Amino acid sequence: MSTETSKLIFDVSSASSVAIKVVQRLRALAKELHLEDYINSDGFEKKVKPPVPESGSIDATRRYEMHSAEYKAEIKALKELREAGEKSLTASAYEQLCVMMGRSTSDVLEAKEIIDGVKRHFGTITRADEDKLMNELQVPWAEGVPLTRHVISQASKVADLEAGGKKMPDAVGKATLWRSLARVTGNPVYSGLTDAMSAQLDSEDITYPVFVAKLLEELRKARYAGLNDMYAFQRTT
C-alpha cells in the first residue's frame, strides 16, 4: 500500500472521489485480512469463542486450540479493519456518517457499517464527476506519455466509475480504451499489437480488467519499448 493511499482521509468537505478511494482501500484491506465474506455477505456469521473441552483428550484439545486460534485471528482482523475505517474519516465526517445512518455520534460503528455507509452516503459519484471521467476516457494517448501509464490511468477511471455506482459495460470499456490507442494501432510499426489483442477485444468472455491485464502484459514486451519513450516513438513515426 502506497504512502499516499495509506494517508487518505475523508472529510465532510472532500470530493466523492476521495470517499470512493477510501472504500476501495478498505475493501482491499478486507481482502488481505480474509474478511471478504464479512463485507460482502449479509449472512456472515462471526466465529464464536469455543468452550473449554470437558474431555482432556488430545483430539479435543487440538480442536479447541485450533478453533481458539481461528476465533482470535478473526477478532484481531475485524479490529484492524474497524480501526482502519475509523482512521479513514475525520471526527466530523465520522459524526456526520453516524447521523446519516440514524445512529448516535457516540456509537462505535463496525467496519462493514463504515464501508457501506461511506459508499452509500459519500461515495456516490455525481453527474459532474461522471461526465468528467467519461470525457477523460475519450482523450487519446499522446506521445511523451508512457503508454502503460496511459492504459493504467484509463483503467483507474473506469474503476472509479464502477466504485461510484456507474459501472461501464465491459465491451464499452474495452472499445473506449482501444480507441484511445488509435495513434499506436494505426502505426504499421506496431501492427502486431492489433494481431495480439483483436481476439481479446471482440470476445464477450474477456472482461475489461482481464483485457487491461493482457494488454499491459503485451506492452511490456521488448518490441513495444519505444512506446514508453517519446524520443524512440518519434524515430518510428
N, C-alpha and C positions, 0 to 999 in steps of 0.2 A: 504494500500500500504506500503510495507516494506521500511525501510530507505535506504537499498541498492538499491532497484529499483528506489526510488524517486530521487536518486543522479546519475542515469545512464545518461551519456552524450556521444554522438558520436563525434569523432574527425576524421580527414581525415586519421589518422594512425590506427584507430580502425578496428577490425575484423568485418566481415559481421555479425557475431553473435550478436555483440553489436547493430548494426543497426536493426536487426530483433527484439531484445528485446525492443528497443526504439519504434518501430512500434506497438508491442504488448501492451506496456504500454499506448501509446497514444490512441489506439483503445479501451482499457479498460476504459480510462478516458472518451472517447466519449460516451461510453455506459452509464457510470454513469451520464453524463450530458444530456442524452436522445438525442444525436446527431448521432445515428447510421445511420439514413437515409441520413444525411448530408455527411458522409464519404463514404457511400456505393452506393449512387444513384447519377447518373449524372443529373437526373431530379429534384433534390432537389431545392425547391424554398424557399428562406428566407422570413420570415414574414415581412410585410410592416407596417410601422408606421400608425396606424389608424387615420383618420381625426377626428377632434373635431366635435361631432354631432351638427347639426343645431338645432335639437329639444332638448328641455330640459327635455324630459320625463324621467321617472325613468328607463324604459326599455332601452332607447337609452344610458343613462348614464352608466348603468350597463354593457351593451355590450362594450361600449368604454373603461371602466375601465378594463374589462376582457381582451380585445384584447391588450390594452396597457401593461398590466402585462405580457401577453404571449410574446409580442414583446420585452420588456425589459429583460425578462428572457432569451430569445434566444440570444440577443445581449451579455449579460453577459456570457452565456455559451460558445459562439463562441470565445469571447475574452479570456476566461480562457483556452480553448483548444489551441488557437493560441499561447498564451504566453508559455504554457507548451511545445509546439512544438519547439518554439524558444530556450527555455532553455535546450532542449534536444540535441542541437547542439552547438559546439564551434563556434566562429566567423568565423574561416577559413572553417569549414565544411559547415556553412550556405552559405558563399560566393561561395564555390565550387558547392553546390547544385543549387544555382541560375544560375550559368554559365552553368551547365549541362542541366538545364531546358530551356536555352535560355532566361533567364531573367537578368535584371540588378542587380548587387550586392546591389543596394540601394533599391530594391523592398521590400515591406512588403508582404511576402507570406501568403496566408491563411492557416489555419490548415490543410485542406484537401490536399492542394498542398504540404505541408511539409510531411505529412504522405505518400502520393502517391510517392513523389519524393524520399524520403529516402528508401522506399521499392524497387522502380524500380532501382535506381542508386547505392545504397549501401547495400541493404538487400537481394540481390540475392545470395543464398548460392553457394559457389564454389564447384567444383567436389571434391577437397581435404576435404572440410568440410563435404560434403555429405558422402564420404567414411568413414570419422572418426566417424560420428554419426551412420552410419549403422553398423560399427564394434562394437561400444559400445553397440548397441542394442542386439548384439549376446552374450554379456557377461552374464553368468548365475548368479543368486543370490548366494551370498556367506555367510556362517554363520558368525555372528558377525555384519552383516549389517541389521538393522531393515527392515523387508520385505516391510512394507508400504513405507518406504523411497525408496527402490529399485523400486517399482511399479511407484511411483511419478517421480523418476528420468527417468525411461524409457518413461513414458508418456510425460515428458518435452522434451525429444529428438525428439519424433515423432512430437510434436507441433513445434519445431524449424525447422524440415524438411518442414512441411506444410507452415510455415511462410516464408520460403526461396524459396517457389515455387516448392517444391519436396514432394507433399502430398503422403503419403503411403496409399494404399487401406486399408479399414477397416479390411477386412479379413486377410490381411498380417500382419497388426499391431497387431491384436488380437493373431494370431498364433505365432508371434515373441515373444510377451510378455509371452505367456503361456509356450513356450519352455524354456524361461529363468527361469521358476519356476519349472523345472523338479525335482530338488532336493527335493522340497516340495511335488509336486503332486505324486511323486513316493514313498513317505513315507506312509506306511499304517496308521500311526497315524493320518494323515491329509487327508485321503481318502474322507472325507466329502466335501472337497474343490472342488474336481472334480465333485462330485454329484451336488453341488450347482451351479457350473459355466458352466458345459458342454453345457447346452441348450443355454446359452448366447454366448458361444464361436462359436457354429455352426449356430446360427441364422443370416441370412443376414439382418434382420431388426434391429439388435443391432449394433449401430455404435461403433467405437473404444472408443470415450470419454464416452459413456454410459457403455460400458463393463468395463472400468477402474473404473468408479464411483461405479458400482455394486461390483467389486472385492474388492475395498478398504472398502466398507461397510461390506462385508462379513469378511474381515480380521480383522476388529475391534471387532468382537465378541470374547467373553472371551475364547472360545476353541482354538483360534489361538494366544493367548497372548504370548506363548512361542516363536513364530516366530520372535518376536521383541526383544528377549532376547537370546543372543548367548549361555549363560550357560544353560538356560532352554531347548533350542533346542538340545544341546549336550546330555542332560539327556534322550532325547527321541529317539536318534539315536543309 
